């Protein structure tokens, strides 16, 4: 007999039929049997025993979309998530420079401000940052990661002047009435500028990555995504794999538009884990952020006198080339689509390319975020076997902002998960970490309640049952990664990737879902996180 553990005296949620079991037997990192305590004790009387003490055991959660390396990077930055306005921002930056004893010329990099939470309800410009740190270059990133602000010294170091043109799919902010840069930049403009920030050593980055994976494990997640991998990120991921330091399974999606050669150069990782790291396919961006008003819409934003609808990142011809390349290589394609016009571009392109590649549904294309996906578009996702991965926590965190930006009808139906279910469309949920912490239980609560921070109800008809929401972060997540035979439910032969919760999410009052605590996380039979 091998290494065996029997879990008993609690609730076992299998995420299959039958849904409930009394006990679970693990052998050598895999599920050996599911049944009653009496049956499994008789089957393996010498197994080690873990008394659940009334807690709930279920499959570990699966992160359907996040940015592991970016999250690791943010852990060493100045956190700005709770800044309330320009005065507070200025104070936080000044205090940081003093606390860290920064010398003139050293960079100040912050992450997580949200202008929607500011008293001023707008982005700061370089003047605020100049007052706070006149001798240091400063770059602060918006919580969405789609935009940010730099001070005068940072603009100078990065070579941004009045003569610098806006790149395709991006905007460099200007001072009113002139071409002088304001310090603000969005989408491709911000992404390119922020990529030039100084980086720590590889050892420091690896330590940050290990710290980040511990955070995921503390939330009961054992499969994690790196959702836009470029050469620097791949060097870090592959180094941690070489050192055999991954505890989570990590699925990398290569930046197809910028660095497609990464996939071909690392074919040994495509579709198969090596020391817990694999390449799942490609990732592309088709638009921006709804709370940042850069998502590409088919109808204008509210209060947009000029008919502003956001804008695309790629033109149709380029999107077609990218979809065709993924089909030709037989790898999965993830496309970031927040607005319904971006969703339309992706759907229309996949439908067109399917004529040339009838097996397109076999790559299980994914529409990432799908915030403002229209309900009339859902049948087309089903025909393409396309999965929307909904960022459903937007309902709570930015639902009030969406009501202002899109009005009651459009905002009410963001993340239309119940409509997807009725249309026969399989879907997953994610937190887009580092945009939000990788908190699956808060995500479940958002999907079930659909309440905004301001207490407003968004489309009650889109509320899910707890079981429906739980499927989105377990078995459906496994399906998205082509791992449904290995993960996502408790069936003999599958990996023993498990999470233990202090209460049963199917029986607690719905408004208490986000208060449930992860008490232990188990990866392939080994305990990798224990609370407290």
VEXDREN-2710 file (C-alpha; in Angstrom, 1 decimal):
% VEXDREN-2710
k/r/px/py/pz
1/UNK/0.0/0.0/0.0
2/UNK/1.1/3.6/-0.6
3/UNK/0.6/6.8/1.3
4/UNK/-3.1/6.8/2.2
5/UNK/-5.3/9.3/4.0
6/UNK/-8.9/9.0/4.9
7/UNK/-11.0/12.2/5.4
8/UNK/-14.1/11.7/7.4
9/UNK/-16.7/13.2/9.8
10/UNK/-17.6/16.2/7.6
11/UNK/-19.4/17.1/4.4
12/UNK/-17.7/15.9/1.2
13/UNK/-18.9/17.8/-1.9
14/UNK/-18.0/15.8/-5.0
15/UNK/-19.2/18.3/-7.7
16/UNK/-20.6/15.1/-9.4
17/UNK/-23.6/12.9/-8.9
18/UNK/-24.1/11.9/-6.2
19/UNK/-23.2/15.3/-4.9
20/UNK/-22.6/14.3/-1.3
21/UNK/-20.4/11.7/0.3
22/UNK/-19.4/10.8/3.8
23/UNK/-15.7/10.3/3.3
24/UNK/-12.8/10.5/0.9
25/UNK/-9.7/8.2/0.5
26/UNK/-6.5/9.6/-1.0
27/UNK/-3.6/7.4/-2.1
28/UNK/-0.3/8.6/-3.5
29/UNK/-1.6/12.1/-4.4
30/UNK/-4.8/10.9/-6.1
31/UNK/-8.4/10.1/-5.1
32/UNK/-8.6/6.4/-4.4
33/UNK/-12.3/6.2/-3.3
34/UNK/-15.3/8.2/-2.4
35/UNK/-18.0/6.8/-0.2
36/UNK/-19.1/6.3/3.4
37/UNK/-16.6/6.3/6.3
38/UNK/-17.5/2.6/7.1
39/UNK/-16.8/1.5/3.5
40/UNK/-13.5/3.4/3.1
41/UNK/-12.3/2.3/6.6
42/UNK/-12.9/-1.3/5.6
43/UNK/-11.2/-0.7/2.3
44/UNK/-8.1/0.7/3.8
45/UNK/-7.9/0.2/7.6
46/UNK/-4.3/1.3/7.9
47/UNK/-4.9/4.7/6.2
48/UNK/-4.0/7.9/8.1
49/UNK/-7.2/9.6/9.3
50/UNK/-8.1/13.3/9.1
51/UNK/-11.2/14.2/11.2
52/UNK/-13.0/17.0/9.3
53/UNK/-14.9/17.9/12.5
54/UNK/-17.9/18.9/10.6
55/UNK/-16.1/21.0/8.0
56/UNK/-16.6/20.8/4.2
57/UNK/-14.2/19.1/1.8
58/UNK/-14.5/19.8/-1.9
59/UNK/-12.3/20.1/-5.0
60/UNK/-9.7/22.9/-4.8
61/UNK/-10.6/26.0/-6.7
62/UNK/-9.3/26.7/-10.2
63/UNK/-8.3/30.2/-11.2
64/UNK/-9.6/30.7/-14.7
65/UNK/-7.8/33.9/-15.4
66/UNK/-5.2/36.0/-13.5
67/UNK/-1.7/37.3/-13.9
68/UNK/0.5/35.4/-11.5
69/UNK/3.8/37.2/-12.4
70/UNK/2.1/40.6/-12.3
71/UNK/0.6/39.8/-8.9
72/UNK/4.1/38.8/-7.6
73/UNK/5.4/42.1/-8.9
74/UNK/2.7/44.2/-7.1
75/UNK/3.6/42.7/-3.8
76/UNK/6.8/44.8/-3.7
77/UNK/5.1/48.0/-4.9
78/UNK/3.5/50.8/-2.9
79/UNK/-0.2/49.7/-2.4
80/UNK/-2.7/52.4/-3.3
81/UNK/-6.0/50.4/-3.2
82/UNK/-7.4/52.5/-0.3
83/UNK/-6.3/56.0/-1.4
84/UNK/-9.4/58.3/-1.2
85/UNK/-8.3/61.2/-3.4
86/UNK/-5.5/63.5/-4.5
87/UNK/-4.5/64.8/-1.1
88/UNK/-4.4/61.3/0.3
89/UNK/-2.4/60.1/-2.7
90/UNK/0.1/62.9/-2.3
91/UNK/0.6/62.0/1.4
92/UNK/1.0/58.3/0.6
93/UNK/3.7/59.1/-1.9
94/UNK/5.6/61.5/0.3
95/UNK/5.4/59.1/3.3
96/UNK/6.7/56.3/1.1
97/UNK/9.8/58.3/0.0
98/UNK/10.6/59.2/3.6
99/UNK/10.0/55.7/5.0
100/UNK/12.1/54.0/2.3
101/UNK/14.8/56.7/2.5
102/UNK/14.8/57.0/-1.3
103/UNK/17.7/58.9/-2.9
104/UNK/17.0/61.4/-5.7
105/UNK/16.5/59.6/-8.9
106/UNK/15.2/56.3/-7.4
107/UNK/11.9/55.2/-8.8
108/UNK/8.6/55.2/-6.9
109/UNK/6.1/52.6/-8.3
110/UNK/2.6/52.3/-6.9
111/UNK/-0.3/50.0/-7.8
112/UNK/-4.0/49.8/-7.3
113/UNK/-5.5/53.3/-7.2
114/UNK/-9.0/53.6/-8.5
115/UNK/-10.1/57.1/-9.7
116/UNK/-13.8/55.9/-9.3
117/UNK/-13.1/55.9/-5.5
118/UNK/-11.5/59.3/-5.4
119/UNK/-13.4/62.3/-4.1
120/UNK/-12.4/64.0/-7.4
121/UNK/-13.8/61.1/-9.5
122/UNK/-11.0/61.5/-12.0
123/UNK/-7.3/60.5/-12.6
124/UNK/-4.6/62.7/-11.1
125/UNK/-2.0/64.3/-13.4
126/UNK/1.7/64.8/-13.2
127/UNK/1.4/67.9/-11.0
128/UNK/0.0/65.9/-8.1
129/UNK/2.9/63.4/-8.4
130/UNK/5.5/66.2/-8.9
131/UNK/4.4/67.9/-5.6
132/UNK/4.7/64.6/-3.7
133/UNK/8.1/63.4/-5.2
134/UNK/9.9/66.3/-6.9
135/UNK/13.2/64.4/-7.0
136/UNK/12.0/60.9/-7.9
137/UNK/10.4/59.5/-11.0
138/UNK/7.0/58.2/-10.2
139/UNK/4.6/55.7/-11.9
140/UNK/1.3/54.7/-10.4
141/UNK/-0.9/52.0/-12.0
142/UNK/-4.7/51.9/-11.9
143/UNK/-6.3/48.9/-10.3
144/UNK/-7.4/47.7/-13.7
145/UNK/-3.8/47.6/-15.0
146/UNK/-5.0/49.3/-18.1
147/UNK/-3.9/52.9/-17.3
148/UNK/-1.8/54.9/-15.0
149/UNK/0.0/58.2/-14.3
150/UNK/3.6/59.4/-14.3
151/UNK/5.3/62.5/-13.0
152/UNK/7.5/64.9/-15.0
153/UNK/10.8/63.0/-14.1
154/UNK/9.3/59.7/-15.2
155/UNK/8.0/61.1/-18.5
156/UNK/11.5/62.5/-19.1
157/UNK/13.3/59.2/-18.3
158/UNK/10.8/57.3/-20.6
159/UNK/11.2/59.8/-23.4
160/UNK/7.6/61.0/-23.5
161/UNK/7.3/64.5/-25.0
162/UNK/4.7/66.6/-26.8
163/UNK/6.0/65.1/-30.0
164/UNK/5.3/61.5/-28.9
165/UNK/2.4/60.1/-30.9
166/UNK/-0.4/58.0/-29.5
167/UNK/0.2/54.3/-30.3
168/UNK/-2.4/52.2/-32.0
169/UNK/-4.9/51.1/-29.3
170/UNK/-3.7/53.6/-26.7
171/UNK/-3.8/57.2/-25.6
172/UNK/-1.2/59.5/-24.1
173/UNK/-3.0/62.1/-22.0
174/UNK/-2.3/65.8/-22.8
175/UNK/-2.7/69.0/-20.8
176/UNK/-5.8/70.9/-21.8
177/UNK/-5.3/72.9/-24.9
178/UNK/-1.9/71.6/-25.7
179/UNK/0.2/68.5/-26.7
180/UNK/2.1/68.6/-23.5
181/UNK/1.9/65.2/-21.8
182/UNK/-0.3/65.3/-18.6
183/UNK/1.3/62.2/-17.2
184/UNK/-1.8/60.0/-17.8
185/UNK/-1.6/57.1/-20.3
186/UNK/-4.0/54.2/-21.1
187/UNK/-4.0/50.8/-22.8
188/UNK/-1.1/50.1/-25.2
189/UNK/0.5/53.5/-24.4
190/UNK/0.6/52.7/-20.6
191/UNK/1.6/49.1/-21.2
192/UNK/4.6/50.0/-23.3
193/UNK/5.8/52.7/-20.8
194/UNK/5.3/50.6/-17.7
195/UNK/7.2/47.7/-19.3
196/UNK/10.3/49.9/-19.1
197/UNK/10.3/50.1/-15.3
198/UNK/13.5/48.8/-13.6
199/UNK/13.3/45.2/-12.4
200/UNK/14.7/43.4/-9.4
201/UNK/17.1/40.5/-9.7
202/UNK/15.8/37.1/-10.7
203/UNK/16.3/35.8/-7.2
204/UNK/14.1/38.6/-5.8
205/UNK/11.5/38.0/-8.4
206/UNK/11.4/34.2/-7.6
207/UNK/10.9/35.0/-4.0
208/UNK/8.0/37.3/-4.9
209/UNK/6.5/34.5/-7.1
210/UNK/6.7/32.0/-4.2
211/UNK/5.0/34.6/-1.9
212/UNK/2.3/35.1/-4.6
213/UNK/1.5/31.4/-4.9
214/UNK/1.1/31.2/-1.2
215/UNK/-1.6/33.8/-1.4
216/UNK/-3.5/31.7/-4.0
217/UNK/-3.1/28.6/-1.8
218/UNK/-4.5/30.6/1.2
219/UNK/-7.7/31.1/-0.9
220/UNK/-8.0/27.4/-1.7
221/UNK/-6.7/27.7/-5.3
222/UNK/-4.3/25.1/-6.6
223/UNK/-4.4/25.9/-10.4
224/UNK/-3.3/29.4/-11.4
225/UNK/-2.9/31.3/-14.6
226/UNK/-0.3/33.7/-16.0
227/UNK/-2.6/35.5/-18.4
228/UNK/-0.2/37.4/-20.7
229/UNK/3.3/35.9/-20.7
230/UNK/6.2/37.8/-22.3
231/UNK/9.9/36.9/-22.3
232/UNK/10.6/38.4/-18.9
233/UNK/7.7/36.6/-17.3
234/UNK/8.5/33.4/-19.0
235/UNK/12.1/33.6/-17.7
236/UNK/10.8/33.9/-14.2
237/UNK/8.2/31.1/-14.5
238/UNK/10.6/28.7/-16.1
239/UNK/13.3/29.4/-13.5
240/UNK/10.9/28.6/-10.7
241/UNK/9.9/25.4/-12.5
242/UNK/13.6/24.6/-13.0
243/UNK/14.1/25.1/-9.3
244/UNK/11.1/22.9/-8.6
245/UNK/9.5/25.5/-6.4
246/UNK/6.0/25.6/-7.7
247/UNK/3.3/24.3/-5.4
248/UNK/0.4/25.4/-7.6
249/UNK/-0.1/24.2/-11.2
250/UNK/0.6/27.2/-13.4
251/UNK/-0.8/27.7/-16.9
252/UNK/0.9/30.3/-19.0
253/UNK/-0.8/32.0/-22.0
254/UNK/1.8/33.6/-24.3
255/UNK/1.3/37.2/-25.6
256/UNK/0.5/36.2/-29.1
257/UNK/0.5/39.7/-30.5
258/UNK/3.9/40.7/-29.1
259/UNK/5.9/37.5/-28.6
260/UNK/4.4/34.5/-30.4
261/UNK/7.8/32.8/-30.8
262/UNK/7.8/32.0/-27.1
263/UNK/5.3/29.2/-27.6
264/UNK/7.2/27.6/-30.4
265/UNK/10.5/28.0/-28.5
266/UNK/9.1/26.1/-25.5
267/UNK/7.1/23.4/-27.2
268/UNK/8.0/20.9/-24.4
269/UNK/5.7/22.9/-22.1
270/UNK/2.7/23.2/-24.5
271/UNK/-0.3/21.2/-23.1
272/UNK/1.7/19.3/-20.5
273/UNK/3.0/20.2/-17.1
274/UNK/6.8/20.1/-16.3
275/UNK/7.3/20.7/-12.6
276/UNK/3.8/22.2/-12.4
277/UNK/4.2/24.7/-15.3
278/UNK/2.6/24.4/-18.7
279/UNK/1.8/26.6/-21.7
280/UNK/-2.0/26.6/-22.3
281/UNK/-1.9/28.7/-25.5
282/UNK/-2.1/32.3/-26.6
283/UNK/-3.7/35.5/-25.1
284/UNK/-4.8/38.6/-26.9
285/UNK/-6.4/41.9/-26.0
286/UNK/-9.3/43.3/-28.0
287/UNK/-10.3/46.3/-25.8
288/UNK/-9.9/47.9/-22.4
289/UNK/-11.6/48.5/-19.1
290/UNK/-15.3/49.3/-18.5
291/UNK/-14.6/51.2/-15.2
292/UNK/-11.8/53.1/-17.0
293/UNK/-14.2/53.8/-19.9
294/UNK/-11.9/52.2/-22.5
295/UNK/-14.0/49.0/-23.1
296/UNK/-15.2/48.9/-26.7
297/UNK/-19.0/49.3/-26.9
298/UNK/-21.5/49.1/-29.8
299/UNK/-23.5/52.0/-28.3
300/UNK/-22.1/55.2/-26.6
301/UNK/-21.2/55.5/-22.9
302/UNK/-23.7/57.4/-20.8
303/UNK/-23.0/61.1/-20.7
304/UNK/-20.8/60.9/-23.7
305/UNK/-21.8/64.0/-25.8
306/UNK/-19.4/63.0/-28.6
307/UNK/-20.8/59.5/-28.9
308/UNK/-17.7/58.0/-27.4
309/UNK/-17.9/54.2/-27.4
310/UNK/-14.3/53.2/-26.3
311/UNK/-12.1/51.7/-29.0
312/UNK/-10.5/48.5/-30.3
313/UNK/-7.0/47.4/-29.6
314/UNK/-6.7/45.5/-32.9
315/UNK/-8.2/45.9/-36.4
316/UNK/-10.2/43.1/-37.8
317/UNK/-7.5/41.9/-40.2
318/UNK/-5.0/41.5/-37.4
319/UNK/-7.5/39.7/-35.2
320/UNK/-8.2/37.3/-38.0
321/UNK/-4.5/36.5/-38.4
322/UNK/-4.2/35.9/-34.6
323/UNK/-7.2/33.5/-34.5
324/UNK/-6.0/31.7/-37.6
325/UNK/-2.5/31.2/-36.1
326/UNK/-4.0/29.6/-32.9
327/UNK/-6.2/27.3/-35.0
328/UNK/-3.3/26.4/-37.3
329/UNK/-1.2/25.5/-34.3
330/UNK/-4.1/23.8/-32.5
331/UNK/-3.6/25.8/-29.3
332/UNK/-6.2/27.5/-27.1
333/UNK/-6.8/31.3/-27.6
334/UNK/-7.9/33.6/-24.8
335/UNK/-9.2/37.0/-25.9
336/UNK/-9.8/39.9/-23.5
337/UNK/-13.2/41.3/-24.4
338/UNK/-15.0/43.6/-21.9
339/UNK/-17.3/45.5/-24.3
340/UNK/-20.0/44.0/-26.5
341/UNK/-18.3/45.4/-29.6
342/UNK/-15.0/43.6/-28.7
343/UNK/-17.1/40.5/-28.1
344/UNK/-18.6/40.9/-31.5
345/UNK/-15.2/41.3/-33.1
346/UNK/-14.0/38.0/-31.5
347/UNK/-17.2/36.1/-32.3
348/UNK/-17.4/37.3/-35.9
349/UNK/-13.7/36.5/-36.5
350/UNK/-14.0/33.0/-35.0
351/UNK/-17.1/32.3/-37.1
352/UNK/-15.3/33.4/-40.3
353/UNK/-12.1/31.4/-39.5
354/UNK/-14.2/28.3/-38.6
355/UNK/-15.0/27.9/-42.3
356/UNK/-11.2/27.4/-42.9
357/UNK/-10.6/25.5/-39.7
358/UNK/-13.8/23.4/-38.8
359/UNK/-12.0/22.1/-35.7
360/UNK/-11.9/25.6/-34.1
361/UNK/-14.3/24.6/-31.3
362/UNK/-11.8/21.9/-30.3
363/UNK/-9.3/24.5/-29.1
364/UNK/-12.0/25.7/-26.6
365/UNK/-11.6/29.4/-27.3
366/UNK/-12.2/31.6/-24.2
367/UNK/-13.7/35.1/-24.0
368/UNK/-12.0/36.7/-21.0
369/UNK/-14.1/39.0/-18.7
370/UNK/-17.1/39.2/-21.1
371/UNK/-18.5/41.9/-18.9
372/UNK/-20.9/43.5/-21.3
373/UNK/-21.5/40.5/-23.5
374/UNK/-25.0/40.8/-24.8
375/UNK/-27.5/38.0/-24.2
376/UNK/-28.3/37.8/-27.9
377/UNK/-24.6/36.9/-28.5
378/UNK/-24.7/33.8/-26.2
379/UNK/-26.0/31.3/-28.8
380/UNK/-23.1/32.1/-31.0
381/UNK/-20.7/31.2/-28.1
382/UNK/-22.4/27.9/-27.8
383/UNK/-22.0/27.1/-31.5
384/UNK/-18.3/27.9/-31.3
385/UNK/-17.8/25.9/-28.0
386/UNK/-16.5/29.2/-26.6
387/UNK/-16.3/29.7/-22.9
388/UNK/-16.9/33.1/-21.3
389/UNK/-14.8/33.6/-18.2
390/UNK/-16.8/36.2/-16.3
391/UNK/-15.2/38.7/-13.9
392/UNK/-18.4/38.6/-11.9
393/UNK/-17.0/40.4/-8.9
394/UNK/-17.3/43.6/-10.9
395/UNK/-21.0/43.5/-9.9
396/UNK/-20.0/44.4/-6.3
397/UNK/-16.8/46.4/-6.8
398/UNK/-17.7/48.5/-9.8
399/UNK/-21.4/47.9/-10.3
400/UNK/-22.3/51.4/-9.2
401/UNK/-19.7/52.8/-11.6
402/UNK/-21.1/50.7/-14.4
403/UNK/-24.6/52.1/-13.8
404/UNK/-23.1/55.6/-14.3
405/UNK/-21.2/54.5/-17.4
406/UNK/-23.7/52.2/-19.1
407/UNK/-27.2/52.9/-17.6
408/UNK/-29.5/50.4/-15.9
409/UNK/-30.2/48.1/-18.8
410/UNK/-26.6/47.4/-19.9
411/UNK/-25.0/47.6/-16.4
412/UNK/-27.8/45.4/-14.9
413/UNK/-26.7/42.5/-17.1
414/UNK/-23.0/42.6/-16.7
415/UNK/-21.6/39.1/-16.4
416/UNK/-24.8/37.4/-17.6
417/UNK/-24.0/34.0/-16.1
418/UNK/-27.5/32.8/-15.6
419/UNK/-28.4/33.7/-19.2
420/UNK/-25.3/31.7/-20.3
421/UNK/-26.5/28.8/-18.3
422/UNK/-29.9/28.9/-19.9
423/UNK/-28.3/29.2/-23.3
424/UNK/-26.2/26.0/-22.7
425/UNK/-22.9/27.9/-22.5
426/UNK/-20.3/26.6/-20.1
427/UNK/-18.6/29.4/-18.1
428/UNK/-16.0/30.1/-15.5
429/UNK/-15.3/32.9/-13.0
430/UNK/-12.1/34.7/-12.1
431/UNK/-10.7/37.7/-10.2
432/UNK/-8.1/39.0/-12.7
433/UNK/-5.6/39.2/-9.9
434/UNK/-3.9/41.5/-9.2
435/UNK/-6.9/43.6/-10.0
436/UNK/-8.6/41.9/-7.1
437/UNK/-7.3/39.4/-4.5
438/UNK/-7.9/35.7/-5.7
439/UNK/-10.8/35.3/-3.3
440/UNK/-13.2/32.7/-4.8
441/UNK/-15.7/32.8/-1.9
442/UNK/-16.3/36.5/-2.4
443/UNK/-16.7/35.7/-6.1
444/UNK/-19.3/33.1/-5.3
445/UNK/-21.1/35.6/-3.1
446/UNK/-21.1/38.2/-6.0
447/UNK/-22.5/35.6/-8.4
448/UNK/-25.3/34.6/-6.0
449/UNK/-26.3/38.0/-4.7
450/UNK/-25.4/40.5/-7.5
451/UNK/-25.4/43.4/-5.2
452/UNK/-23.2/46.6/-5.7
453/UNK/-21.2/48.3/-3.0
454/UNK/-24.0/50.8/-2.9
455/UNK/-26.5/48.1/-2.1
456/UNK/-28.2/48.2/-5.5
457/UNK/-29.5/45.0/-7.1
458/UNK/-28.2/44.2/-10.6
459/UNK/-30.5/41.9/-12.7
460/UNK/-31.8/39.5/-10.2
461/UNK/-32.6/37.1/-13.0
462/UNK/-28.9/36.7/-13.4
463/UNK/-28.3/35.4/-9.9
464/UNK/-27.0/31.9/-9.6
465/UNK/-27.5/29.2/-7.0
466/UNK/-24.5/28.5/-4.9
467/UNK/-24.0/25.1/-6.6
468/UNK/-24.1/26.7/-10.1
469/UNK/-21.5/29.3/-9.0
470/UNK/-19.3/26.6/-7.4
471/UNK/-19.2/24.7/-10.6
472/UNK/-17.8/27.7/-12.3
473/UNK/-14.7/27.6/-10.1
474/UNK/-14.2/23.9/-10.0
475/UNK/-15.3/21.5/-12.7
476/UNK/-15.8/24.2/-15.4
477/UNK/-12.4/25.6/-14.6
478/UNK/-10.9/22.2/-15.1
479/UNK/-12.7/21.9/-18.5
480/UNK/-11.4/25.3/-19.6
481/UNK/-7.9/24.0/-19.1
482/UNK/-8.6/20.6/-20.8
483/UNK/-8.1/19.0/-17.4
484/UNK/-11.6/17.8/-16.6
485/UNK/-10.3/14.2/-16.4
486/UNK/-7.7/15.2/-13.8
487/UNK/-9.3/17.9/-11.6
488/UNK/-12.5/19.8/-10.7
489/UNK/-14.5/17.0/-9.0
490/UNK/-13.9/14.2/-6.5
491/UNK/-13.7/11.1/-8.5
492/UNK/-11.4/8.1/-8.1
493/UNK/-8.3/8.6/-10.3
494/UNK/-8.3/12.4/-10.2
495/UNK/-5.7/14.4/-8.5
496/UNK/-6.2/15.0/-4.8
497/UNK/-6.4/18.8/-5.2
498/UNK/-8.7/19.7/-2.3
499/UNK/-9.9/22.6/-0.1
500/UNK/-11.4/22.4/3.3
501/UNK/-13.9/25.1/4.3
502/UNK/-15.2/25.9/7.8
503/UNK/-18.8/25.8/6.5
504/UNK/-20.8/24.3/3.6
505/UNK/-21.3/26.9/0.8
506/UNK/-24.5/25.1/-0.3
507/UNK/-26.2/25.4/3.1
508/UNK/-25.1/28.7/4.7
509/UNK/-27.3/31.7/4.3
510/UNK/-26.4/33.2/0.9
511/UNK/-25.3/36.6/2.4
512/UNK/-22.7/34.7/4.4
513/UNK/-20.9/33.0/1.5
514/UNK/-18.0/35.5/1.5
515/UNK/-17.5/35.0/5.3
516/UNK/-16.7/31.3/4.8
517/UNK/-13.0/30.6/5.7
518/UNK/-10.5/28.3/3.9
519/UNK/-9.0/26.2/6.7
520/UNK/-6.7/24.0/4.6
521/UNK/-5.6/23.5/1.0
522/UNK/-4.2/20.2/-0.3
523/UNK/-2.3/19.7/-3.5
524/UNK/-1.9/16.2/-4.8
525/UNK/-2.5/14.8/-1.3
526/UNK/-0.1/17.1/0.5
527/UNK/-1.2/19.9/2.8
528/UNK/0.2/23.2/1.4
529/UNK/-1.8/25.7/3.5
530/UNK/-3.4/25.7/6.9
531/UNK/-5.1/28.7/8.4
532/UNK/-3.9/30.2/11.6
END
